[in-house]
Amino acid sequence: MSRSSPPAAAAGPVGAAGQAKPLHETSAQSCVHPAELAAISVAGRIQALRSAPNGLTEAEAARRRLAHGDNEPAPPRRSRPLRTLLAQLTHTLALLLWLGAGLAFAAGAPELGFAIIAVVVLNGVFAFLQEHRAEQVVSSLMRRVAVRARVVRVSVERRVPARELVPGDVVRLAAGEIVPADCILLGADSLSIDLSMLTGETAPVDRDAAPIAPPGRGAEELALPSLLPSGASVVTGAGEALVFATGAESAAGKIALLLEQGGREGSLLERQVAQLSRVTAVIAVIAGAATLVLAQAFHRVGPLGALTFAIGVIVALVPEGLLPTLSVSLAIGAQRMAARGAPVRRLSAVEVVGSVTTICTDKTGTLTQNALSVRGFTPLRGAPPDAEQAARLTAALCSNARPAPAGGDYEGDPVDVALARWAASGGVDLAEARARWPRIADTAFDARRRYMAVTCAAGGATRDFVKGAPEAVVALTGAPAPAGLDEAVVSAAERGERVLLLAVREAGGPLTCLGNFATIVAAIEEGRAIKQNIRRFVSYVFTSNVAELVPFLLYIFFPIPLPLAIVQVLAIDLGTDVLPALALGVEAASPAALRVPPEPPRKPILTRELALRTFFLYGAVEALLGVAAYFGSYWAHGWRPFNALEPFRALEREAATMTFVGIVSGQIGCLFAQRDGPLRKRLAFWSNPWVAAGLSIEVALAIALLYVPGLNRMFAMAPVGSAWLLWLPGGAAAMVLVDALRRVVLARGPTSVAVAAGSGEVP
């Protein structure tokens, strides 16, 4: 490693043994400016920070850590649990339900009032706990990906968490590593860093330890050639540097402080959900007020009775299960994205990734950094028969990946790590291969050369191993591109993948190309899937709201008993609906998710096409199933159309129970109708185990509400003959059939793909 030659320096804080002296009350972070450090020699930098060439002692590091604190950004503002809980109890839909509870008490129906209060409280507590759990998941993820640093203390290199670094620590860096604190270089070998986190510029920037002319304190710090700001990543080469600022005083700490001081604006998804809630609330209040007037006009009921029915309409139109289902769906989506290498800090940001319309990236694959994997190997025509195994050996040797300290994985440059994993998957032991073929020379990768080459020796013979951009490696061969290379590159580019070419050369022989590796990031696919899933369960929830409203309208305009009790509405919205809606919220990405253009980020959740399908198809069919079951119950006991229902008053609860059964049957069918793909796939459970679980619990809960003594009375249910339970599969089949006919019509239309993409499904 090249290092600037230290000039003769006066004895200062560095003692005879080369150990650093204590800082005591002096703050190195406050008294040394980066511009001043850049202008002095390596020895001067060590002296200015009261360090030593062989690093600090553990005792001195402990003293400095006590004085300066951990090398972490300023701690975020503490969340206030009570305020968060109150927010969950006072949003638009919750306030509407509080109003309904108050009206229920005013109407002399305390049981209904307490039931609605229980709904609001349970919803609020559930959403609060889910948000808290999401924060814990994010914290856990951030701890898992916390930066570790290689620090030298008393000539011994150790790997420690970056938070333990202090000013004056000597750290070592190599390609693929993150700069753990603000540092000034002591030495560098072909070192370049990525400053995109700080500047947005993805092109690597060369760094060198040589001192420069004094630039003055007003100089741009990031332009100093010997400065390594915290958060930057090493692209090529290696270096040794001296920490001069940590924690809130570092570049990353200052950015974190600015972000923390800024106000938290609601995300686009949060604003869309809030708008949807407000619209729903307005419609519910208007409908409730209209019911209050119409019930008295058509049924000659008193104000209190009419008020009870108005409450029923309001409750029927409020999607009580929407917000908790949304929270759970986003939390699960966040976990799935984290598992695929794309953790998010805020749940509401999960679906934003799917709305990406333009990706700005350089050729080095910024978006795939730290999430690379080998997708496949294509041997070139004319390559030797053992080309793939030779390529795996090349991947192991022409790489600076290192085994992770904990074992089982590798660390270093993301490309090198991906290659090391691929080599290991083919039986190549990294340590054994490097011991058998020790490296005697290398050419580090940089953005100009676009290749890396190593020379290894074994048994008295040498061999060169090369990896890099195809055109750069081909240029090294001095021959035309091998047959099949252009086709492989074009094919990979069409799939959005990145291609590397591997080559090997025996001593004195020609460089032989072996064969694309390719890599791809799946975060956008997950984001689009989550946006589609939100639309699926929003449609599912509002479908049942339509079916719940129709019985109240029938009661107002026709001389019939109330076909659906208010507590039965709650049993649907917060009982049978919840888990199936959640199952739709975790559906896998559609095969066509990446084959359609990205939608505008401001496109509403409930699009026009989806609203029409929800309210006038699914909702109408489900309402029809409920009403048919209601009148079918009377029919079975001798009632005929246009006859009065007064003689059958004893059957009112049983008939209302059948309305509940009919609506649940429609929801079962709607669960399958909301899914993607051909009919066989929509009816299958293997792609999403949550569907089977949600369906099973929905049916089991519906049966329990009908037949468990006490529970059925609480929800105004009555046991019905077991034959009536056949309505569940029959009604579900009817809903699936209607949806299948809709898809046939759509598939024959010229705009079928556009309509499907706009509504979040594939016909």
SEZA-214640 format. One line per field, with one value per residue (C-alpha): residue in three letters; x negated, y, z. Coordinates in steps of 0.001 Angstrom, whole numbers, plus 500000, padded with zeros to 6 digits. Layout:
res c(ALA_...) $
c1 c(X_...) $
c2 c(Y_...) $
c3 c(Z_...) $
% end
This chain:
res c(MET_SER_ARG_SER_SER_PRO_PRO_ALA_ALA_ALA_ALA_GLY_PRO_VAL_GLY_ALA_ALA_GLY_GLN_ALA_LYS_PRO_LEU_HIS_GLU_THR_SER_ALA_GLN_SER_CYS_VAL_HIS_PRO_ALA_GLU_LEU_ALA_ALA_ILE_SER_VAL_ALA_GLY_ARG_ILE_GLN_ALA_LEU_ARG_SER_ALA_PRO_ASN_GLY_LEU_THR_GLU_ALA_GLU_ALA_ALA_ARG_ARG_ARG_LEU_ALA_HIS_GLY_ASP_ASN_GLU_PRO_ALA_PRO_PRO_ARG_ARG_SER_ARG_PRO_LEU_ARG_THR_LEU_LEU_ALA_GLN_LEU_THR_HIS_THR_LEU_ALA_LEU_LEU_LEU_TRP_LEU_GLY_ALA_GLY_LEU_ALA_PHE_ALA_ALA_GLY_ALA_PRO_GLU_LEU_GLY_PHE_ALA_ILE_ILE_ALA_VAL_VAL_VAL_LEU_ASN_GLY_VAL_PHE_ALA_PHE_LEU_GLN_GLU_HIS_ARG_ALA_GLU_GLN_VAL_VAL_SER_SER_LEU_MET_ARG_ARG_VAL_ALA_VAL_ARG_ALA_ARG_VAL_VAL_ARG_VAL_SER_VAL_GLU_ARG_ARG_VAL_PRO_ALA_ARG_GLU_LEU_VAL_PRO_GLY_ASP_VAL_VAL_ARG_LEU_ALA_ALA_GLY_GLU_ILE_VAL_PRO_ALA_ASP_CYS_ILE_LEU_LEU_GLY_ALA_ASP_SER_LEU_SER_ILE_ASP_LEU_SER_MET_LEU_THR_GLY_GLU_THR_ALA_PRO_VAL_ASP_ARG_ASP_ALA_ALA_PRO_ILE_ALA_PRO_PRO_GLY_ARG_GLY_ALA_GLU_GLU_LEU_ALA_LEU_PRO_SER_LEU_LEU_PRO_SER_GLY_ALA_SER_VAL_VAL_THR_GLY_ALA_GLY_GLU_ALA_LEU_VAL_PHE_ALA_THR_GLY_ALA_GLU_SER_ALA_ALA_GLY_LYS_ILE_ALA_LEU_LEU_LEU_GLU_GLN_GLY_GLY_ARG_GLU_GLY_SER_LEU_LEU_GLU_ARG_GLN_VAL_ALA_GLN_LEU_SER_ARG_VAL_THR_ALA_VAL_ILE_ALA_VAL_ILE_ALA_GLY_ALA_ALA_THR_LEU_VAL_LEU_ALA_GLN_ALA_PHE_HIS_ARG_VAL_GLY_PRO_LEU_GLY_ALA_LEU_THR_PHE_ALA_ILE_GLY_VAL_ILE_VAL_ALA_LEU_VAL_PRO_GLU_GLY_LEU_LEU_PRO_THR_LEU_SER_VAL_SER_LEU_ALA_ILE_GLY_ALA_GLN_ARG_MET_ALA_ALA_ARG_GLY_ALA_PRO_VAL_ARG_ARG_LEU_SER_ALA_VAL_GLU_VAL_VAL_GLY_SER_VAL_THR_THR_ILE_CYS_THR_ASP_LYS_THR_GLY_THR_LEU_THR_GLN_ASN_ALA_LEU_SER_VAL_ARG_GLY_PHE_THR_PRO_LEU_ARG_GLY_ALA_PRO_PRO_ASP_ALA_GLU_GLN_ALA_ALA_ARG_LEU_THR_ALA_ALA_LEU_CYS_SER_ASN_ALA_ARG_PRO_ALA_PRO_ALA_GLY_GLY_ASP_TYR_GLU_GLY_ASP_PRO_VAL_ASP_VAL_ALA_LEU_ALA_ARG_TRP_ALA_ALA_SER_GLY_GLY_VAL_ASP_LEU_ALA_GLU_ALA_ARG_ALA_ARG_TRP_PRO_ARG_ILE_ALA_ASP_THR_ALA_PHE_ASP_ALA_ARG_ARG_ARG_TYR_MET_ALA_VAL_THR_CYS_ALA_ALA_GLY_GLY_ALA_THR_ARG_ASP_PHE_VAL_LYS_GLY_ALA_PRO_GLU_ALA_VAL_VAL_ALA_LEU_THR_GLY_ALA_PRO_ALA_PRO_ALA_GLY_LEU_ASP_GLU_ALA_VAL_VAL_SER_ALA_ALA_GLU_ARG_GLY_GLU_ARG_VAL_LEU_LEU_LEU_ALA_VAL_ARG_GLU_ALA_GLY_GLY_PRO_LEU_THR_CYS_LEU_GLY_ASN_PHE_ALA_THR_ILE_VAL_ALA_ALA_ILE_GLU_GLU_GLY_ARG_ALA_ILE_LYS_GLN_ASN_ILE_ARG_ARG_PHE_VAL_SER_TYR_VAL_PHE_THR_SER_ASN_VAL_ALA_GLU_LEU_VAL_PRO_PHE_LEU_LEU_TYR_ILE_PHE_PHE_PRO_ILE_PRO_LEU_PRO_LEU_ALA_ILE_VAL_GLN_VAL_LEU_ALA_ILE_ASP_LEU_GLY_THR_ASP_VAL_LEU_PRO_ALA_LEU_ALA_LEU_GLY_VAL_GLU_ALA_ALA_SER_PRO_ALA_ALA_LEU_ARG_VAL_PRO_PRO_GLU_PRO_PRO_ARG_LYS_PRO_ILE_LEU_THR_ARG_GLU_LEU_ALA_LEU_ARG_THR_PHE_PHE_LEU_TYR_GLY_ALA_VAL_GLU_ALA_LEU_LEU_GLY_VAL_ALA_ALA_TYR_PHE_GLY_SER_TYR_TRP_ALA_HIS_GLY_TRP_ARG_PRO_PHE_ASN_ALA_LEU_GLU_PRO_PHE_ARG_ALA_LEU_GLU_ARG_GLU_ALA_ALA_THR_MET_THR_PHE_VAL_GLY_ILE_VAL_SER_GLY_GLN_ILE_GLY_CYS_LEU_PHE_ALA_GLN_ARG_ASP_GLY_PRO_LEU_ARG_LYS_ARG_LEU_ALA_PHE_TRP_SER_ASN_PRO_TRP_VAL_ALA_ALA_GLY_LEU_SER_ILE_GLU_VAL_ALA_LEU_ALA_ILE_ALA_LEU_LEU_TYR_VAL_PRO_GLY_LEU_ASN_ARG_MET_PHE_ALA_MET_ALA_PRO_VAL_GLY_SER_ALA_TRP_LEU_LEU_TRP_LEU_PRO_GLY_GLY_ALA_ALA_ALA_MET_VAL_LEU_VAL_ASP_ALA_LEU_ARG_ARG_VAL_VAL_LEU_ALA_ARG_GLY_PRO_THR_SER_VAL_ALA_VAL_ALA_ALA_GLY_SER_GLY_GLU_VAL_PRO) $
c1 c(500000_498584_498314_497175_493714_493922_491577_489447_491876_491294_492018_495508_498280_496848_494536_491363_493221_495414_498561_501176_501481_504864_507041_508199_510605_509481_512080_510386_513687_514022_510449_509342_510915_510894_509330_506439_505960_505922_503103_500677_498594_499573_497437_499012_502488_501576_500131_503106_505506_503194_503021_500206_499273_500121_503438_504863_504680_507920_507776_507392_510181_512450_511650_512369_515600_516702_515878_517381_520103_520974_520338_524034_526274_528305_530957_534363_537129_538829_542229_545018_547106_550066_550259_549927_552731_554980_554353_555558_558745_559534_559025_561923_563530_563061_564749_567654_568022_567793_570703_572589_571998_573300_576406_576974_576967_579300_581648_581858_579705_576795_575806_575242_573379_571013_570478_569466_567128_565531_564987_563296_561060_560062_559326_557234_555270_554667_553388_551252_549637_549045_547344_545214_544267_543334_541022_539370_538947_537299_535024_534079_533322_531160_529228_528722_527225_525209_521797_518752_515253_511698_509823_506117_505310_501747_500843_503625_506469_509886_513377_515724_519157_518753_520420_517281_514971_513511_511497_507923_508752_506864_509218_508599_510905_511275_513634_517231_516871_518646_516672_517685_516857_515374_511752_508615_506382_503020_502392_504256_503881_506071_508778_512089_515301_518996_520367_523894_525437_524099_524002_526298_523417_522874_519553_516670_514350_510606_509036_505371_503462_501115_501361_502653_502119_504005_507554_508878_511722_514340_513356_515896_515110_516276_513847_510824_508964_507872_511280_513464_516896_518957_521541_519485_518712_515363_515671_512109_508757_507869_506729_505821_507352_507622_510990_511459_515245_517863_521541_523538_520360_519785_521201_523791_524658_525311_527616_529460_529885_531354_533777_534761_535382_537600_541307_542762_545098_547668_546834_548894_550504_551442_552997_554908_556262_557217_559040_560841_561824_563193_565238_566592_567453_569327_571307_572075_573333_575472_576920_577540_579314_581438_582329_583391_585916_587071_587559_590019_591760_592219_592450_594049_591499_590569_587426_585536_586375_585402_582181_581363_581763_579644_576910_577175_576640_573637_572069_572781_570959_567895_565193_564122_561565_559876_557196_555982_555891_553890_551386_550881_550587_547945_546024_545918_544995_542139_540834_541009_539132_536495_536065_535352_532764_534902_535713_537923_538126_541804_544677_546419_543343_543749_546089_544235_541517_544078_544983_541470_541776_538138_534987_531820_528678_525182_523761_522122_525483_526202_529659_528342_525579_525652_528429_526589_526864_525731_528727_527001_523935_523785_520642_519545_519357_515897_515250_513693_516057_515250_515916_518429_516143_513255_515510_516318_512597_512107_514956_513276_509779_510530_512413_511632_514591_513710_515436_517627_516401_519566_519087_521497_521294_518936_518352_516776_517734_521277_520162_517310_519635_522116_519346_517943_521382_521846_518424_519187_522544_520616_518303_515375_513983_512788_510013_508801_508739_506794_504350_503774_503531_501910_502158_498819_500071_503336_504913_507683_510997_511746_514387_511997_510572_513841_512125_510146_507269_505194_502150_501934_499235_499446_496875_494426_496945_498845_502349_504241_507903_509991_513526_515231_517459_517649_516235_513323_512385_512709_510359_507740_507861_506898_509356_512923_515773_516464_519478_522629_521378_523418_526587_526001_525474_528597_530710_529569_530166_533730_534279_532848_529798_526104_523469_519904_517439_514916_511659_508529_505020_502343_498764_497715_501060_504015_506781_509755_513274_515355_518899_523355_523384_526512_528136_531501_533268_536802_537855_539952_541815_542646_543741_546111_547489_548228_550037_552151_552849_554021_556537_557631_558526_559992_562331_563063_563944_566165_567960_569394_570343_572620_574178_574729_576386_578991_580952_581412_582647_585115_586378_586984_588855_590716_592925_590561_588699_585100_583134_579783_579048_576390_574394_574407_572828_570067_569676_568990_566729_564584_565094_565543_563996_560691_558509_559615_558874_555474_554863_555466_553025_550151_550741_547623_546745_548659_546639_547615_546580_543421_544860_547011_545819_545589_548695_548603_547808_550910_553288_556026_556386_559982_559747_562841_562721_562192_564972_567449_566539_566663_569965_571968_570774_569272_571336_574551_574027_573221_576237_578403_577083_577930_581417_582113_581094_583333_586453_585482_585764_589351_590089_589058_591673_594541_594211_594707_593834_596207_597645_597352_594566_596547_597672_593993_592791_591392_588898_587375_584138_583683_584258_581774_579304_579674_578952_575698_575003_575709_573327_570596_571042_570530_567396_566000_566485_565147_561939_561238_562566_560047_557077_555025_554475_556576_559462_557446_554785_557356_558951_555617_554134_550494_549398_550740_551308_553046_556002_556617_556222_558465_561153_561117_561388_564105_566287_565557_566401_569633_570726_569806_571874_574860_574683_572705_575240_574822_572631_575503_577796_575114_575028_578782_578337_580516_579519_580643_581022_577719_578930_578871_575089_574910_575653_572022_570404_573340_573185_569409_569630_572142_569763_566826_568932_570018_566413_565279_567837_566559_563014_564108_565735_562649_560293_562191_562010_559171_558324_558252_554605_554966_558126_556573_553430_555422_557533_554744_555458_554777_557852) $
c2 c(500000_503387_505907_509514_509811_511466_514418_514927_515925_517493_515334_516038_513988_510818_509228_507258_503996_505306_505308_508040_510352_511086_513858_514780_517714_518587_517751_516599_516889_520568_521800_520147_521205_518762_521391_521770_518000_517735_520269_518559_515427_511981_512376_515772_514272_511633_514303_516647_513924_512761_509276_506905_505034_501734_503009_503867_501702_500141_502274_505502_504451_503839_507290_508979_507069_508260_511847_511811_509215_506423_506839_507020_509781_511784_509497_509980_511685_509255_508138_508942_505802_507585_510138_507357_505373_508440_509041_505504_506213_509595_509260_509982_506528_506146_509503_508388_505225_507244_509279_506076_504847_508127_507929_504344_505405_508291_505869_503669_500861_500669_497157_498437_501481_499352_497020_499925_501302_497873_497890_501303_500400_497005_498528_501282_498979_496504_499194_500706_497363_496639_500008_499477_496022_497488_499980_497121_495175_498173_498696_495037_495258_498335_496631_493614_495694_497917_498830_497106_498494_497160_499183_498977_499275_498738_497227_494608_494734_494045_494078_496081_497712_501153_502756_501936_504104_507301_510235_509108_505505_504019_502113_499990_499943_497787_497568_496968_498370_501403_504312_504063_507643_510833_509934_511454_509166_507916_505796_504579_502060_502742_503951_505312_505879_506320_509599_509182_509091_512611_514162_512053_511541_507841_508067_506842_509541_508914_509479_509978_510588_513242_516652_519605_523343_524907_525395_527428_526641_527663_524918_522306_519338_516646_517990_517329_514401_512837_513046_509951_511013_508594_506703_506636_503207_502027_501122_500093_499671_499853_502403_503212_506268_508189_508953_512668_513009_510605_510537_513717_515584_513322_513879_511117_512414_515916_514567_512449_515509_517533_514731_514436_518167_518182_517604_514223_514673_512013_509683_509543_506299_507823_510820_508579_506439_509584_510952_507641_507658_511201_510403_507270_509255_511907_509275_507403_510525_511605_508108_507914_511278_510228_506996_508967_510878_508057_505540_507868_508692_505109_503099_505598_504788_507202_509310_506849_503901_505836_506845_503172_502411_505448_504078_500767_502456_504387_501256_499310_501921_502243_499676_498992_496372_498438_500231_497284_495111_497789_497969_494205_493947_496676_495127_491749_493444_495250_491948_490372_493295_493103_489398_490312_492916_496081_497100_500179_502452_503411_501035_503568_503659_499998_500551_503639_501436_499906_503349_504106_505616_506425_504690_506790_504689_504421_501421_500042_498927_501279_499859_496330_497163_494868_492831_490964_487316_485184_484396_481995_481069_480840_479212_480840_478839_477340_477417_474268_471538_472365_476084_476412_474863_476976_480005_479130_478913_482294_483722_482507_483739_486978_488333_490189_488754_487578_485019_486833_486665_484878_482284_481015_484010_486516_490243_492807_494250_493086_491678_489792_488452_487253_485514_483900_482553_481191_479546_477958_476683_474734_473082_475509_476149_479755_479237_475992_477488_480526_478379_476193_479201_481990_485455_486946_490062_491849_494725_496317_497079_500720_502588_503349_499868_498098_494816_493121_490731_488549_486404_483208_480556_476813_474074_476454_477656_480935_481673_484939_485224_488149_489405_492566_494258_492108_494767_495470_491794_491184_494104_492373_489278_491257_489130_489610_489007_485288_483840_484174_486974_489747_487640_486866_490534_491658_488916_489851_493546_492823_491119_494105_492111_492921_490905_490024_488143_485748_484784_482785_482675_480083_481358_482548_481583_483598_484945_482569_483849_481403_482852_486639_486370_488386_490089_491758_493585_492511_495439_497105_493874_493594_497227_496751_493591_495444_498242_495649_493862_497062_497502_493873_494019_497536_496198_493128_495226_497679_494802_493645_497238_497332_494015_495271_498500_496908_495154_498523_500097_497243_497752_501461_501096_497804_496545_493836_493184_494386_491765_492348_493408_496011_493575_491173_493925_494178_490386_490569_493623_492633_488886_486948_489623_490288_487252_486803_490488_489994_486987_489208_491704_489217_487789_487108_489384_488781_487325_490440_492877_493919_493618_496747_500356_501856_503707_507380_507618_509738_507241_506668_503437_502988_503600_504174_500683_499088_501131_500152_496486_496649_498443_497417_493863_492214_494300_493776_490000_489699_491796_489622_486486_487943_489058_485745_483828_486075_485534_481895_481267_482546_480602_477355_477994_478677_482340_483356_486585_489539_487911_489705_488640_489466_485824_484771_487189_484288_483622_487132_486187_483025_485000_487700_484908_483679_487205_486957_483523_484828_487769_485497_483162_486099_487097_483593_483847_487403_486153_484039_486665_489227_486992_486927_484327_481582_480020_477004_479261_481539_478565_477064_477502_476582_480056_481755_479670_482677_482119_478634_479860_482877_480846_478130_480601_482590_479502_478252_481643_481900_478459_479323_482510_480446_477489_478345_479129_482606_483722_483472_485466_488150_488620_488254_484892_481802_478211_477158_473709_472198_472065_475862_475746_474574_478196_478965_476977_477636_481404_481379_479436_481961_484856_483043_482256_485888_487026_484397_485711_489259_488143_486456_489695_491692_489292_489746_493523_495510_497295_494256_494630_498330_497817_494954_496891_499923_497935_495898_492518_490326_488870) $
c3 c(500000_499063_501840_501917_503422_506852_507217_510246_512920_516263_519247_520425_521867_520322_522901_522427_522306_519524_521682_521630_524584_526201_524846_528359_527993_524465_521806_518632_516802_517554_517199_513925_510630_507668_505384_507817_508014_504206_503990_506359_506068_507259_510361_510979_510783_513326_515594_515199_516304_519112_517734_516751_513553_515239_516598_519995_523064_524271_527418_525429_523055_526046_527461_524155_523691_527116_526123_522610_522929_520538_516839_516041_514705_517179_518637_516996_518842_521142_519980_522384_522809_524375_521571_518979_520622_520769_517076_516338_518324_516763_513002_510669_510666_514422_515067_512912_514990_518212_516844_516126_519669_521091_518920_520054_523701_522847_521082_524165_522756_525235_524113_520595_521915_523962_520997_518770_521455_521745_517980_518068_521010_519619_516222_517772_520063_517246_514876_517646_518473_514790_514236_517332_516107_512726_514436_516278_513039_511379_514388_514283_510572_511068_513850_511613_508829_511173_509784_511224_510939_510838_513432_514332_518021_519215_515809_516043_513529_515027_513615_515823_515489_513959_516978_519022_516897_518365_516965_516529_515614_512665_510344_507257_504259_501150_498186_499222_502736_504180_505606_509287_510387_508976_508190_506715_504669_505869_502777_499712_496908_493814_496188_494912_496820_496083_497485_496107_499580_500168_496698_494525_492086_491452_489596_491793_493105_493430_496832_497768_500995_499549_501265_499254_499382_502302_500947_503866_506230_503678_501238_500192_502426_500004_497393_499610_497977_501277_502993_503475_504770_506815_504809_501620_500192_498866_495185_494361_496030_499694_502227_505806_507434_510671_512255_512993_513549_514851_515744_515255_514191_511186_507704_508129_511603_510304_507590_510151_512367_509507_508706_512347_512657_509600_510001_509133_506203_505563_502701_499520_500690_504050_502313_499904_502753_504698_501652_501130_504805_504570_501480_503155_506293_504321_502401_505610_507400_504436_504089_507843_507845_504872_506670_509735_507621_505358_508180_509871_506588_505338_508550_510874_513559_516316_516319_518532_516294_513191_514915_515487_511810_510890_513122_511294_507948_509238_510717_507510_505416_507656_506720_510301_509316_506605_508637_510742_507626_505840_508716_508817_505043_504895_507792_506072_502817_504568_505898_502430_500917_503650_502941_499309_500296_500362_503950_504468_507476_507235_506547_504333_502093_501172_498230_496965_495459_493130_491787_490527_487053_486303_487528_487367_487699_486315_484490_487628_488953_491829_492437_492764_495224_498272_496696_493978_493137_490230_488041_485717_483678_479895_478432_475217_472042_471736_475487_477005_478291_481896_481338_484169_486770_485483_485771_489390_490139_488454_490527_493711_492864_490999_493987_497188_499097_502601_504835_507353_510969_512065_509329_506706_504366_502783_502974_500702_497333_496431_493075_494700_497388_494762_492828_495964_496860_493350_493404_496774_495504_492845_495354_495179_498649_498731_501318_499737_496215_497349_499290_496212_493877_495929_494396_493352_491535_490862_488987_491019_489376_488683_486738_483892_483303_484147_484871_487628_486995_489303_488674_490717_490941_491523_490945_489339_486741_486686_485513_485006_486010_484764_485340_484152_481627_478466_476146_478519_478874_475123_474503_476650_474462_471338_469356_468102_470533_470946_469167_471210_473460_471843_472004_475671_476528_474642_476205_479722_479073_477990_481351_483206_484271_484521_482650_483628_481452_483005_481313_482109_480606_481099_481336_477871_476323_475020_477258_476918_477598_479620_479950_482011_485068_485647_488636_489250_492036_492986_495177_492455_491815_495525_495638_492720_494289_497525_495662_493851_497114_498789_495991_496319_499980_499733_497043_499189_502241_500356_498621_501931_502806_499751_500719_504279_503141_500859_503691_505433_502197_501704_505238_504586_501304_501811_504635_505842_509105_509301_507279_509028_512595_513322_515448_512492_510402_513002_512969_509237_509209_512188_512155_508974_506711_508456_507743_504104_503516_505105_502843_499826_501319_501105_497636_495581_492696_489492_486588_484643_487382_485551_482045_482299_482554_486045_487111_488171_491892_492515_490981_493593_495511_494421_490672_488571_487066_490466_492076_489344_489721_493512_493978_490920_490315_493376_495793_493823_493538_497243_498198_495954_497672_501068_500049_498270_501384_503503_501415_500789_504520_504505_501305_502979_505666_503248_502395_498769_496951_497468_500582_503908_506250_509376_509948_509928_512607_514641_511833_511809_513569_511490_508271_509349_510086_506531_505255_507193_505670_502166_502576_503949_500978_498643_500530_500139_496383_496353_497995_494901_492483_493720_492888_489674_487004_485410_487351_488508_489997_491629_493378_494472_497943_497288_496175_499297_502455_504042_501710_503077_506660_506127_504398_507070_509939_508129_507720_511239_512757_510752_511961_515564_515408_514296_516661_519816_522589_524009_521144_518684_520979_521386_517607_517022_515270_515319_514524_511046_509515_508442_504826_504763_505179_501556_500754_501629_498789_496456_496880_496586_493334_491970_492723_491110_488035_487602_487920_485403_482890_483506_482748_479529_478387_479351_477602_474343_474539_472900_476159_478399_479423_480188_482237_484157_484922_486047_488480_489991_488456_485478_483727) $
% end
